[in-house]
Amino acid sequence: MQFNRAYDLKLYLCMNQQRAIIQHNNEDLMRIKLIVLLIIILPLFSLGSEVPIHFNADRNAYFGDLHVHTRNSSDAYIFNVRATPDDAYRYSKGETIQHTLGTPIRLHGPPLDFTAVTDHAELLGVLPAMADPNNKMSKLSFAKGIQSQDRKKVVAAFLSIIKDSRQKGNSSEVRNLNVIGSAWQETIESAERHNLPGTFTTFVGYEYSSAPDNQNLHRNVIFRTANVPDIPFSSIESNNPEDLWKWLDKIRANDMDALAIPHNSNVSNGLMFQRTDWSGRPLDAKYAQLRMRNEPLVEVTQVKGTSETHPLLSPNDEWASFELYDNLIATSQVTKKSGGFVREAYKFGLEYQNRSGFNPFKFGLIGSTDSHNAGGAIEEKYYFSKAGSLDGTAELRGSVPSSLNKRFGGADATDTFLQWGASGLTGIWAEENTRESLFVAMKRKETFATSGTRIRVRFFAGLSFADDMLNDPHLISMAYKTGVPMGSDLNGKGQRQPSFIVWATQDINSAKLQRIQIIKGWLKDGKSYEKVYDVACSDGLAVDSNTHRCPDNNASVNLNDCSFSANSGASELKTHWRDPDFNAHQHAFYYVRVLENPTCRWSTWDAVKNNTKPVSGIEKTIQERAWTSPIWYMPQV
C-alpha cells in the first residue's frame, strides 16, 4: 500500500492499531508498528537526499566557471597551491577556503551555479605524488628538487620534469599512468560528490595543454557525464588539436560525450584561428565539421586577458582596448594579433561560408577564470590574482610599490601580473541546473561571457517579430517560438529584414548598465567588414542616428575611495532593433556587448587599500561587460 497524504497514513495507523487491539495479538501489533515506523522514516531519508529540480521552458541564466586548477596541476603546485578539487567546489558553492599565503578567500556575491575543475592532464597529480614520502614517485631524482625549500631548485626541477616528459612521452618516468589515473579518479569522485542537480552542477573536466614554442593552443575538455575514459588525452600524446578532436569523436562513439573549449587565443601567436590546418594545408569542409562538432565554444575572457578584439584589428571600436595581454605565456615575446581574436575569426568564417559553403569558426562564447588557486578572483575589490604565492599580495603583483626584483619567464613579474584581469564567468541559458541541460545548452551555443560580474543578457533574432512585442508579458516564449536565440543561424527568406530583441539586466552587486551594443560583421564583394552599433542607452538618452553612439551619461569614479556614480545608469535595458544597413543577400553575424558604468579596476582597489596612488601605465578604471554568442544571418540561396 502507498501513501500520498499524511491523513491516509494516520488513518491506516489507527485502523491497524484498532484491529490489533481487538485481536489481542501482541506479535501482530509489533509487526504493524514496525511497518508503520518504516513507512514514516524511509520517505524522510529520501526527501532529505533529493532537491526538487525547477524546469523552466523559457530557460534560466546560470553562472559558472569552467576553468579552475588545483594542486593536481603541476604549475599550480610549484606556485605552492595545495588546494584540492573538493576545495574548488566548496569555493564555488560560497564557502571560504585558504589561499596558499594564509589569507581566507571566498566569493562576496552569490555562489556559482556550476563549476568544472580542469587540471592540466600532462602531469596530473605527479608533483603532489613526488612530494609524498609514501609514494614511490618521491624516490625519483626529479623529486628532490620538488621537495626542496629553495624556490630556484623547485623551478629547475619543474622545468626538467617538463622537458623529460616532452622528450620521452609516456616512456618518461614522470609520466606514471598509475599516478595520473589516481589523480584523474580523484577529479571524477570530487565532481560526483559535489554535484547537486537543481542546486549546483559539477562537470568532470581537464585541460589539454598544447603550447608549441609557447604559442598557446590550450583547450579545456568538459564531459557530459561521469562516464569518462580511464586516462585523459593530453598534449603528450599529440600537440595537434585535430588529434584531440578525433579522440573526442572516438570516445563519443562509446557513449562518452565531451566538448573542447579553447582559451587564450590572444596569446596563440595567431595560430588559434589560422587559415591552415596543422600540416599547413588550406582549411576544408571536413576540417570545419571536425572542429565545430567538437569545439562549439571559445573562452573569450579570463585572467590572462580578453580575446574579443584588439585596437589594431578594430580601429573604429572605442572599446576594443579592454584587458589586453600582449606576450606569449612566460616570455617577453609580443604575440601576433591576426588569428588570435574571435571577432576577426568570425569574419574569416563568413568568407569561408560565402566562398566554400562551410564555416570553421562558428563558435559561441564563454568566460572563465583560469584560477590556479582553486577559486577564481572575479571581483575587482577582492582580487587575489591567479598564481598562488607568486602574486597573492598587492606588492607581489606590482599594484603597490615594491623593492623586490622579480622575474617571471624572462619578463618583469609585476608587468606580467598587472596585465592580468579579474575575469571571467560563463553564462548559460538552460531549462534547469543539471549536467544534461547545461551541456546541451553549451552544444547549441546558447551561452554568453562576462568579465566577472553577473550581467544577464538575452538575444534573439527573427523575421516576424511584432513591433509591440517588447512589452508583451510572454516576450521570451514568443521569441523562442518565432525566432532564434544566441548561438543560432537565422535563415533568410527573400528580402525580409530580421529584427533583434536584446534584454540585459545589471548585477546588483556591481555598477548599473551604461549601454547595449550590437557588433555586426558582414561580407561585401567577398570581403568582410565590421561595425559597432549602440542600440540602447541608459538615463533616457537616445542613440545618435548618424554616429550610432549613445551620448555620454557622465558616469564617474572617485579614485580616492573607488566610489562610483549611483544616480546614472540603468538596472535594465531592453530594445527591439533593426539593422539600418541590412542587405538580404549578405552573410552576416551579430553579437551583443553590454557595458556597465565605469568602476575601479583591481589594481586601483589595491592602491586604495594600501593608501597609495594607482600604478602608472595601467587603466585605473574598467567597464565590466558581457558578450553573447553570435546569431548568424544566412541569406536564402
PyMOL commands that set and color helices and strands:
alter all, ss='L'
color gray80, all
select helices_A, chain A and resi 6-23+26-49+74-78+85-92+126-130+136-139+141-147+151-171+177-194+212-214+241-252+265-267+285-294+342-356+380-382+388-390+413-419+435-443+469-471+475-482+602-609
alter helices_A, ss='H'
color red, helices_A
select strands_A, chain A and resi 60-68+97-98+104-105+114-117+201-208+219-223+258-262+297-302+305-306+364-367+407-408+411-412+425-430+447-450+456-462+484-485+489-491+499-505+513-524+527-537+572-577+588-596+599-600+621-622+625-628+631-634
alter strands_A, ss='S'
color yellow, strands_A
deselect
rebuild
show_as cartoon
